[in-house]
Amino acid sequence: MRILIVGGGVLGTLHAWQAVERGHDVLQLEREPEARGASVRNFGLVWVSGRAAGPELATAVRARQLWEQIGKRVPALGFRPNGSLTVVRTDAELAVAHEVVAAADERGFKLLDAHETRKLNPALRGDFAGALWCERDAAVEPRTAQPALREVLATTGRYRWLPGREVRNLTATGVVDDHGERHEGDVVLVCTGAWLGGLVREIAGEIPVRRVRLQMAQTEPLGEPLPTSVADGDSFRYYPAYRGAALDALNESQPQSEIAAQNAMQLLMVQRKDGSLTIGDTHEYTQPFPFDVNEDPYEHLKKVATALLGRPLPRIRRRWAGVYAQATDPAAIVHRERLSDNAFLITGPGGRGMTCSPAIAEDTVKELGL
């Protein structure tokens, strides 16, 4: 069977991976020379810890397994099972961590005191009470993940990458691109991420997916290893895994700072292969989004990161904003929709895109019987 995949981001590329694994021929089209959306503008976190219990967590756990398997075959993916530490600094944050650990599940949560936290991650030399450790969290290199996967796919002889082609029309037997070239296929999978205009709007209209904008940055090298990914206590407020009485009490007794609240912020921090740190992030939901970035959140991130590291954060060398697509149904891991007899739209994983893409793609090919 010949599969056409529209979209060169992580979701499209993992669908290509799953299709080739099952012996299909795949043509993957991308309107840009290279993927430039949320698939590369993220932390590269495989984030099991914050997922909602039930199907979302099951999808994340399965995706984590798949990332590890793929990482063994694609070393350039940069997969590493580094785990994460959500560092707590107040009694109210510590109470949330205690409540989470008490409801033990398959995430591998463990509550560490300050000494145990520093032993696991010596780069954290600030003043804090302890940390929530999740051994299931991991990381990949987002800027190079898609090219690394494509390079291995190309060696199969059943995969072709065609960038610089925007799909303009669906046909009964494939697609037509903006060069007027027809591409024949048995199934078309449209994985265009936050690009919801053009062909998607023409065929599907308004879909139950919203766009979310976030800001991040990359520093100069830290000068030492950061063995785990790191989050601050504000991340409890933004992930469904932590909802409960203790989080309600935290929100009541310890409101976020004004800057953090205005920008729906948390600190996430992960080290890249070159030793630099990716830090973030903010969340913005009201469109139209501004074309520029706001400096105040970066000052907040530097302050929080400095407090956890116990020394100044290295100089920020890059700042950027990214936009991802998120299904408006909070119970939906991704939005799938039939566009025609042989074409399907898959989008809207939200901030779970990098984490869950391998399992989302696996579910797609199973559901379609590919």
NUKEKOL-446466 format. One record per residue (C-alpha): residue number from 1; residue in three letters; chain; x, y, z. Coordinates in steps of 0.2 Angstrom, whole numbers, plus 2048, in hexadecimal, padded with zeros to 3 digits. Layout:
<nodes>
+-----+--------+--------+-----+-----+-----+
: num : residu : chaine :   x :   y :   z :
+-----+--------+--------+-----+-----+-----+
: NUM :    ALA :      A :   X :   Y :   Z :
...
+-----+--------+--------+-----+-----+-----+
</nodes>
This chain:
<nodes>
+-----+--------+--------+-----+-----+-----+
: num : residu : chaine :   x :   y :   z :
+-----+--------+--------+-----+-----+-----+
:   1 :    MET :      A : 800 : 800 : 800 :
:   2 :    ARG :      A : 806 : 812 : 7FC :
:   3 :    ILE :      A : 803 : 81F : 80A :
:   4 :    LEU :      A : 804 : 831 : 807 :
:   5 :    ILE :      A : 808 : 83C : 817 :
:   6 :    VAL :      A : 805 : 84E : 817 :
:   7 :    GLY :      A : 810 : 857 : 824 :
:   8 :    GLY :      A : 822 : 856 : 828 :
:   9 :    GLY :      A : 821 : 858 : 83B :
:  10 :    VAL :      A : 823 : 84B : 849 :
:  11 :    LEU :      A : 811 : 844 : 847 :
:  12 :    GLY :      A : 812 : 842 : 834 :
:  13 :    THR :      A : 824 : 83B : 835 :
:  14 :    LEU :      A : 81F : 82E : 842 :
:  15 :    HIS :      A : 810 : 829 : 838 :
:  16 :    ALA :      A : 81C : 826 : 82A :
:  17 :    TRP :      A : 827 : 81C : 835 :
:  18 :    GLN :      A : 818 : 811 : 83A :
:  19 :    ALA :      A : 812 : 80F : 828 :
:  20 :    VAL :      A : 824 : 80A : 822 :
:  21 :    GLU :      A : 825 : 7FE : 831 :
:  22 :    ARG :      A : 816 : 7F5 : 82A :
:  23 :    GLY :      A : 81D : 7F3 : 819 :
:  24 :    HIS :      A : 814 : 801 : 810 :
:  25 :    ASP :      A : 81C : 80E : 804 :
:  26 :    VAL :      A : 81B : 820 : 80A :
:  27 :    LEU :      A : 81D : 831 : 802 :
:  28 :    GLN :      A : 81E : 83F : 80F :
:  29 :    LEU :      A : 81A : 851 : 809 :
:  30 :    GLU :      A : 81F : 861 : 812 :
:  31 :    ARG :      A : 81A : 872 : 80D :
:  32 :    GLU :      A : 82B : 879 : 814 :
:  33 :    PRO :      A : 83C : 874 : 810 :
:  34 :    GLU :      A : 83D : 86C : 822 :
:  35 :    ALA :      A : 830 : 86B : 830 :
:  36 :    ARG :      A : 830 : 87C : 839 :
:  37 :    GLY :      A : 821 : 87B : 845 :
:  38 :    ALA :      A : 81F : 874 : 856 :
:  39 :    SER :      A : 828 : 864 : 852 :
:  40 :    VAL :      A : 838 : 86D : 853 :
:  41 :    ARG :      A : 833 : 87B : 85E :
:  42 :    ASN :      A : 831 : 871 : 86E :
:  43 :    PHE :      A : 83B : 869 : 87C :
:  44 :    GLY :      A : 83D : 858 : 875 :
:  45 :    LEU :      A : 835 : 851 : 885 :
:  46 :    VAL :      A : 82D : 840 : 885 :
:  47 :    TRP :      A : 822 : 845 : 894 :
:  48 :    VAL :      A : 819 : 837 : 89C :
:  49 :    SER :      A : 818 : 83F : 8AE :
:  50 :    GLY :      A : 80A : 84C : 8AB :
:  51 :    ARG :      A : 7FE : 842 : 8A1 :
:  52 :    ALA :      A : 7EC : 83F : 8A6 :
:  53 :    ALA :      A : 7E8 : 82D : 8AD :
:  54 :    GLY :      A : 7E0 : 822 : 8A0 :
:  55 :    PRO :      A : 7E2 : 822 : 88D :
:  56 :    GLU :      A : 7ED : 832 : 88D :
:  57 :    LEU :      A : 7FA : 829 : 899 :
:  58 :    ALA :      A : 7F8 : 819 : 890 :
:  59 :    THR :      A : 7FC : 821 : 880 :
:  60 :    ALA :      A : 80B : 82A : 888 :
:  61 :    VAL :      A : 812 : 81A : 88F :
:  62 :    ARG :      A : 811 : 811 : 87F :
:  63 :    ALA :      A : 819 : 820 : 876 :
:  64 :    ARG :      A : 827 : 81F : 882 :
:  65 :    GLN :      A : 82A : 80D : 87E :
:  66 :    LEU :      A : 82A : 811 : 86C :
:  67 :    TRP :      A : 836 : 81F : 86D :
:  68 :    GLU :      A : 842 : 814 : 876 :
:  69 :    GLN :      A : 841 : 807 : 869 :
:  70 :    ILE :      A : 842 : 813 : 85B :
:  71 :    GLY :      A : 851 : 81C : 864 :
:  72 :    LYS :      A : 85B : 80C : 863 :
:  73 :    ARG :      A : 859 : 80B : 851 :
:  74 :    VAL :      A : 85C : 81E : 84E :
:  75 :    PRO :      A : 86A : 824 : 859 :
:  76 :    ALA :      A : 869 : 835 : 852 :
:  77 :    LEU :      A : 858 : 837 : 859 :
:  78 :    GLY :      A : 861 : 83B : 869 :
:  79 :    PHE :      A : 855 : 830 : 874 :
:  80 :    ARG :      A : 85A : 830 : 886 :
:  81 :    PRO :      A : 850 : 829 : 895 :
:  82 :    ASN :      A : 855 : 837 : 8A1 :
:  83 :    GLY :      A : 845 : 838 : 8AB :
:  84 :    SER :      A : 83F : 848 : 8B3 :
:  85 :    LEU :      A : 840 : 852 : 8C3 :
:  86 :    THR :      A : 832 : 85E : 8C8 :
:  87 :    VAL :      A : 83A : 868 : 8D5 :
:  88 :    VAL :      A : 82F : 86E : 8E4 :
:  89 :    ARG :      A : 834 : 87D : 8EE :
:  90 :    THR :      A : 825 : 880 : 8FA :
:  91 :    ASP :      A : 81A : 875 : 906 :
:  92 :    ALA :      A : 80B : 877 : 8FA :
:  93 :    GLU :      A : 815 : 871 : 8EB :
:  94 :    LEU :      A : 81C : 863 : 8F6 :
:  95 :    ALA :      A : 80A : 85E : 8FB :
:  96 :    VAL :      A : 806 : 85C : 8E8 :
:  97 :    ALA :      A : 815 : 850 : 8E6 :
:  98 :    HIS :      A : 810 : 846 : 8F5 :
:  99 :    GLU :      A : 7FE : 844 : 8EE :
: 100 :    VAL :      A : 804 : 83F : 8DD :
: 101 :    VAL :      A : 810 : 832 : 8E4 :
: 102 :    ALA :      A : 803 : 82B : 8EF :
: 103 :    ALA :      A : 7F8 : 827 : 8E0 :
: 104 :    ALA :      A : 806 : 81C : 8D9 :
: 105 :    ASP :      A : 804 : 816 : 8C7 :
: 106 :    GLU :      A : 80F : 811 : 8B8 :
: 107 :    ARG :      A : 818 : 822 : 8B6 :
: 108 :    GLY :      A : 826 : 81D : 8C3 :
: 109 :    PHE :      A : 823 : 82C : 8CE :
: 110 :    LYS :      A : 82E : 82E : 8DE :
: 111 :    LEU :      A : 830 : 83C : 8EA :
: 112 :    LEU :      A : 842 : 841 : 8ED :
: 113 :    ASP :      A : 848 : 84D : 8FB :
: 114 :    ALA :      A : 855 : 85B : 8F7 :
: 115 :    HIS :      A : 864 : 850 : 8FA :
: 116 :    GLU :      A : 85D : 842 : 8EF :
: 117 :    THR :      A : 859 : 84E : 8E1 :
: 118 :    ARG :      A : 86A : 856 : 8E1 :
: 119 :    LYS :      A : 872 : 844 : 8E0 :
: 120 :    LEU :      A : 867 : 840 : 8D1 :
: 121 :    ASN :      A : 86A : 851 : 8C9 :
: 122 :    PRO :      A : 87A : 859 : 8D0 :
: 123 :    ALA :      A : 877 : 868 : 8C4 :
: 124 :    LEU :      A : 868 : 86D : 8D0 :
: 125 :    ARG :      A : 871 : 877 : 8DE :
: 126 :    GLY :      A : 863 : 883 : 8E3 :
: 127 :    ASP :      A : 858 : 884 : 8F2 :
: 128 :    PHE :      A : 849 : 878 : 8F1 :
: 129 :    ALA :      A : 840 : 86B : 8FB :
: 130 :    GLY :      A : 841 : 85C : 8EF :
: 131 :    ALA :      A : 83B : 856 : 8DF :
: 132 :    LEU :      A : 82E : 84A : 8D7 :
: 133 :    TRP :      A : 838 : 83E : 8CD :
: 134 :    CYS :      A : 831 : 835 : 8BE :
: 135 :    GLU :      A : 83B : 828 : 8B6 :
: 136 :    ARG :      A : 831 : 825 : 8A7 :
: 137 :    ASP :      A : 834 : 836 : 89F :
: 138 :    ALA :      A : 841 : 838 : 891 :
: 139 :    ALA :      A : 847 : 844 : 884 :
: 140 :    VAL :      A : 84C : 844 : 871 :
: 141 :    GLU :      A : 854 : 852 : 867 :
: 142 :    PRO :      A : 845 : 85B : 85E :
: 143 :    ARG :      A : 84F : 865 : 851 :
: 144 :    THR :      A : 857 : 855 : 84A :
: 145 :    ALA :      A : 84A : 848 : 84E :
: 146 :    GLN :      A : 840 : 849 : 83E :
: 147 :    PRO :      A : 850 : 849 : 832 :
: 148 :    ALA :      A : 857 : 83A : 83C :
: 149 :    LEU :      A : 847 : 830 : 83A :
: 150 :    ARG :      A : 846 : 834 : 828 :
: 151 :    GLU :      A : 858 : 82F : 824 :
: 152 :    VAL :      A : 854 : 81E : 82B :
: 153 :    LEU :      A : 844 : 81C : 822 :
: 154 :    ALA :      A : 84C : 820 : 812 :
: 155 :    THR :      A : 858 : 811 : 814 :
: 156 :    THR :      A : 848 : 806 : 812 :
: 157 :    GLY :      A : 845 : 80A : 800 :
: 158 :    ARG :      A : 833 : 80D : 804 :
: 159 :    TYR :      A : 833 : 81F : 809 :
: 160 :    ARG :      A : 835 : 82F : 800 :
: 161 :    TRP :      A : 836 : 841 : 808 :
: 162 :    LEU :      A : 82F : 84F : 7FD :
: 163 :    PRO :      A : 831 : 860 : 805 :
: 164 :    GLY :      A : 82C : 871 : 7FE :
: 165 :    ARG :      A : 81B : 86A : 7F8 :
: 166 :    GLU :      A : 80B : 871 : 7FF :
: 167 :    VAL :      A : 7FC : 865 : 7FC :
: 168 :    ARG :      A : 7EE : 86F : 7F3 :
: 169 :    ASN :      A : 7E1 : 862 : 7EF :
: 170 :    LEU :      A : 7DB : 850 : 7F4 :
: 171 :    THR :      A : 7D6 : 844 : 7E6 :
: 172 :    ALA :      A : 7CE : 834 : 7E6 :
: 173 :    THR :      A : 7DF : 82C : 7E4 :
: 174 :    GLY :      A : 7EB : 838 : 7ED :
: 175 :    VAL :      A : 7F0 : 84A : 7ED :
: 176 :    VAL :      A : 7F5 : 858 : 7E2 :
: 177 :    ASP :      A : 803 : 864 : 7E8 :
: 178 :    ASP :      A : 806 : 877 : 7E5 :
: 179 :    HIS :      A : 812 : 872 : 7D6 :
: 180 :    GLY :      A : 803 : 86A : 7CE :
: 181 :    GLU :      A : 80B : 858 : 7D0 :
: 182 :    ARG :      A : 7FF : 84A : 7D5 :
: 183 :    HIS :      A : 804 : 83D : 7E1 :
: 184 :    GLU :      A : 7FB : 82D : 7E2 :
: 185 :    GLY :      A : 7F7 : 823 : 7F2 :
: 186 :    ASP :      A : 7EB : 817 : 7FA :
: 187 :    VAL :      A : 7EA : 821 : 80A :
: 188 :    VAL :      A : 7EE : 833 : 80E :
: 189 :    LEU :      A : 7F2 : 838 : 820 :
: 190 :    VAL :      A : 7F1 : 84B : 823 :
: 191 :    CYS :      A : 7FD : 850 : 831 :
: 192 :    THR :      A : 7FE : 862 : 82F :
: 193 :    GLY :      A : 800 : 867 : 842 :
: 194 :    ALA :      A : 7FB : 879 : 846 :
: 195 :    TRP :      A : 7F9 : 87D : 833 :
: 196 :    LEU :      A : 7E6 : 87C : 833 :
: 197 :    GLY :      A : 7E2 : 887 : 824 :
: 198 :    GLY :      A : 7E4 : 884 : 812 :
: 199 :    LEU :      A : 7DF : 872 : 80C :
: 200 :    VAL :      A : 7DA : 86D : 81E :
: 201 :    ARG :      A : 7CD : 87C : 820 :
: 202 :    GLU :      A : 7C7 : 879 : 80E :
: 203 :    ILE :      A : 7C3 : 867 : 811 :
: 204 :    ALA :      A : 7BF : 866 : 824 :
: 205 :    GLY :      A : 7B9 : 877 : 828 :
: 206 :    GLU :      A : 7BC : 87C : 83A :
: 207 :    ILE :      A : 7C2 : 86D : 844 :
: 208 :    PRO :      A : 7C1 : 86B : 857 :
: 209 :    VAL :      A : 7D3 : 870 : 859 :
: 210 :    ARG :      A : 7DB : 880 : 860 :
: 211 :    ARG :      A : 7EC : 888 : 85E :
: 212 :    VAL :      A : 7F8 : 88B : 86D :
: 213 :    ARG :      A : 807 : 896 : 86C :
: 214 :    LEU :      A : 816 : 894 : 878 :
: 215 :    GLN :      A : 827 : 89C : 87B :
: 216 :    MET :      A : 837 : 893 : 87E :
: 217 :    ALA :      A : 84A : 897 : 87E :
: 218 :    GLN :      A : 85A : 88E : 87C :
: 219 :    THR :      A : 86A : 893 : 887 :
: 220 :    GLU :      A : 87C : 891 : 884 :
: 221 :    PRO :      A : 883 : 881 : 88B :
: 222 :    LEU :      A : 881 : 87E : 89D :
: 223 :    GLY :      A : 893 : 878 : 8A0 :
: 224 :    GLU :      A : 88E : 868 : 8A9 :
: 225 :    PRO :      A : 881 : 85A : 8A6 :
: 226 :    LEU :      A : 86F : 85D : 8AB :
: 227 :    PRO :      A : 86B : 84A : 8AD :
: 228 :    THR :      A : 858 : 84C : 8AE :
: 229 :    SER :      A : 84B : 857 : 8A6 :
: 230 :    VAL :      A : 845 : 864 : 8B3 :
: 231 :    ALA :      A : 834 : 86C : 8B7 :
: 232 :    ASP :      A : 82F : 878 : 8C4 :
: 233 :    GLY :      A : 820 : 877 : 8D0 :
: 234 :    ASP :      A : 816 : 882 : 8C4 :
: 235 :    SER :      A : 815 : 873 : 8B8 :
: 236 :    PHE :      A : 809 : 86B : 8C4 :
: 237 :    ARG :      A : 7FC : 878 : 8BF :
: 238 :    TYR :      A : 7FD : 873 : 8AD :
: 239 :    TYR :      A : 7FD : 860 : 8AC :
: 240 :    PRO :      A : 7ED : 856 : 8B0 :
: 241 :    ALA :      A : 7F7 : 849 : 8B9 :
: 242 :    TYR :      A : 7F9 : 854 : 8C8 :
: 243 :    ARG :      A : 7E7 : 859 : 8CA :
: 244 :    GLY :      A : 7E0 : 856 : 8DC :
: 245 :    ALA :      A : 7DD : 85E : 8ED :
: 246 :    ALA :      A : 7EF : 862 : 8EF :
: 247 :    LEU :      A : 7F0 : 86C : 8DF :
: 248 :    ASP :      A : 7E0 : 875 : 8E3 :
: 249 :    ALA :      A : 7E8 : 87A : 8F4 :
: 250 :    LEU :      A : 7F8 : 880 : 8EA :
: 251 :    ASN :      A : 7EE : 88B : 8DE :
: 252 :    GLU :      A : 7E5 : 892 : 8ED :
: 253 :    SER :      A : 7F3 : 895 : 8F9 :
: 254 :    GLN :      A : 801 : 898 : 8ED :
: 255 :    PRO :      A : 7FC : 8A1 : 8DD :
: 256 :    GLN :      A : 808 : 8A3 : 8CF :
: 257 :    SER :      A : 812 : 8B3 : 8CD :
: 258 :    GLU :      A : 80A : 8C0 : 8C2 :
: 259 :    ILE :      A : 815 : 8BD : 8B3 :
: 260 :    ALA :      A : 813 : 8AA : 8B4 :
: 261 :    ALA :      A : 800 : 8AB : 8B6 :
: 262 :    GLN :      A : 7FE : 8B8 : 8A7 :
: 263 :    ASN :      A : 808 : 8AC : 89C :
: 264 :    ALA :      A : 802 : 89B : 8A2 :
: 265 :    MET :      A : 814 : 897 : 8A6 :
: 266 :    GLN :      A : 81E : 888 : 8AD :
: 267 :    LEU :      A : 830 : 885 : 8AD :
: 268 :    LEU :      A : 836 : 876 : 8A2 :
: 269 :    MET :      A : 848 : 873 : 8A0 :
: 270 :    VAL :      A : 852 : 866 : 896 :
: 271 :    GLN :      A : 864 : 865 : 890 :
: 272 :    ARG :      A : 868 : 863 : 87D :
: 273 :    LYS :      A : 876 : 858 : 876 :
: 274 :    ASP :      A : 881 : 867 : 875 :
: 275 :    GLY :      A : 87F : 86B : 888 :
: 276 :    SER :      A : 873 : 87A : 885 :
: 277 :    LEU :      A : 862 : 87B : 88E :
: 278 :    THR :      A : 851 : 87D : 886 :
: 279 :    ILE :      A : 846 : 886 : 893 :
: 280 :    GLY :      A : 834 : 88C : 892 :
: 281 :    ASP :      A : 825 : 88D : 891 :
: 282 :    THR :      A : 816 : 898 : 890 :
: 283 :    HIS :      A : 805 : 895 : 889 :
: 284 :    GLU :      A : 7FA : 8A1 : 87F :
: 285 :    TYR :      A : 7E9 : 89C : 879 :
: 286 :    THR :      A : 7E1 : 8AC : 872 :
: 287 :    GLN :      A : 7E3 : 8AF : 85F :
: 288 :    PRO :      A : 7EA : 8B8 : 855 :
: 289 :    PHE :      A : 7FB : 8B5 : 85D :
: 290 :    PRO :      A : 808 : 8C3 : 85D :
: 291 :    PHE :      A : 816 : 8C1 : 851 :
: 292 :    ASP :      A : 823 : 8C6 : 85E :
: 293 :    VAL :      A : 828 : 8BE : 86F :
: 294 :    ASN :      A : 826 : 8C6 : 880 :
: 295 :    GLU :      A : 836 : 8C8 : 88B :
: 296 :    ASP :      A : 82E : 8C7 : 89C :
: 297 :    PRO :      A : 82B : 8B4 : 89C :
: 298 :    TYR :      A : 83D : 8B1 : 898 :
: 299 :    GLU :      A : 843 : 8BC : 8A7 :
: 300 :    HIS :      A : 837 : 8B1 : 8B2 :
: 301 :    LEU :      A : 83E : 8A1 : 8AA :
: 302 :    LYS :      A : 850 : 8A7 : 8AE :
: 303 :    LYS :      A : 84C : 8AB : 8C0 :
: 304 :    VAL :      A : 844 : 89A : 8C3 :
: 305 :    ALA :      A : 851 : 890 : 8BA :
: 306 :    THR :      A : 85F : 89A : 8C4 :
: 307 :    ALA :      A : 856 : 896 : 8D4 :
: 308 :    LEU :      A : 856 : 883 : 8D0 :
: 309 :    LEU :      A : 868 : 883 : 8C9 :
: 310 :    GLY :      A : 86F : 88D : 8D7 :
: 311 :    ARG :      A : 878 : 897 : 8CB :
: 312 :    PRO :      A : 874 : 8A3 : 8BC :
: 313 :    LEU :      A : 86D : 89B : 8AD :
: 314 :    PRO :      A : 878 : 89B : 89E :
: 315 :    ARG :      A : 875 : 8A9 : 891 :
: 316 :    ILE :      A : 866 : 8A7 : 886 :
: 317 :    ARG :      A : 86C : 8A5 : 874 :
: 318 :    ARG :      A : 85B : 8A2 : 86B :
: 319 :    ARG :      A : 849 : 8A6 : 86F :
: 320 :    TRP :      A : 83A : 8A0 : 865 :
: 321 :    ALA :      A : 827 : 89E : 865 :
: 322 :    GLY :      A : 81E : 88E : 85F :
: 323 :    VAL :      A : 80C : 88A : 85B :
: 324 :    TYR :      A : 804 : 879 : 85D :
: 325 :    ALA :      A : 7F3 : 872 : 85A :
: 326 :    GLN :      A : 7E9 : 86B : 869 :
: 327 :    ALA :      A : 7D8 : 862 : 868 :
: 328 :    THR :      A : 7CB : 86C : 871 :
: 329 :    ASP :      A : 7C4 : 85C : 879 :
: 330 :    PRO :      A : 7CF : 859 : 888 :
: 331 :    ALA :      A : 7CC : 846 : 887 :
: 332 :    ALA :      A : 7D2 : 845 : 875 :
: 333 :    ILE :      A : 7E4 : 841 : 874 :
: 334 :    VAL :      A : 7E4 : 846 : 861 :
: 335 :    HIS :      A : 7D6 : 84B : 855 :
: 336 :    ARG :      A : 7D4 : 83F : 847 :
: 337 :    GLU :      A : 7C7 : 842 : 839 :
: 338 :    ARG :      A : 7C3 : 83A : 828 :
: 339 :    LEU :      A : 7C5 : 847 : 81A :
: 340 :    SER :      A : 7C0 : 83B : 80C :
: 341 :    ASP :      A : 7BF : 829 : 808 :
: 342 :    ASN :      A : 7D2 : 827 : 809 :
: 343 :    ALA :      A : 7D8 : 837 : 812 :
: 344 :    PHE :      A : 7D9 : 83A : 825 :
: 345 :    LEU :      A : 7DE : 849 : 82F :
: 346 :    ILE :      A : 7E8 : 846 : 83F :
: 347 :    THR :      A : 7EC : 855 : 849 :
: 348 :    GLY :      A : 7EA : 85D : 85A :
: 349 :    PRO :      A : 7F5 : 853 : 866 :
: 350 :    GLY :      A : 7F9 : 864 : 86F :
: 351 :    GLY :      A : 808 : 864 : 87A :
: 352 :    ARG :      A : 808 : 851 : 879 :
: 353 :    GLY :      A : 80E : 851 : 867 :
: 354 :    MET :      A : 821 : 84C : 86A :
: 355 :    THR :      A : 81C : 841 : 878 :
: 356 :    CYS :      A : 80E : 837 : 870 :
: 357 :    SER :      A : 811 : 837 : 85E :
: 358 :    PRO :      A : 818 : 825 : 85C :
: 359 :    ALA :      A : 809 : 81E : 865 :
: 360 :    ILE :      A : 7FD : 82A : 85C :
: 361 :    ALA :      A : 804 : 824 : 84B :
: 362 :    GLU :      A : 803 : 812 : 851 :
: 363 :    ASP :      A : 7F1 : 814 : 856 :
: 364 :    THR :      A : 7ED : 81C : 845 :
: 365 :    VAL :      A : 7F4 : 80E : 83A :
: 366 :    LYS :      A : 7EB : 801 : 845 :
: 367 :    GLU :      A : 7DA : 80A : 844 :
: 368 :    LEU :      A : 7DC : 80B : 831 :
: 369 :    GLY :      A : 7E2 : 7F9 : 82F :
: 370 :    LEU :      A : 7F2 : 7FE : 827 :
+-----+--------+--------+-----+-----+-----+
</nodes>
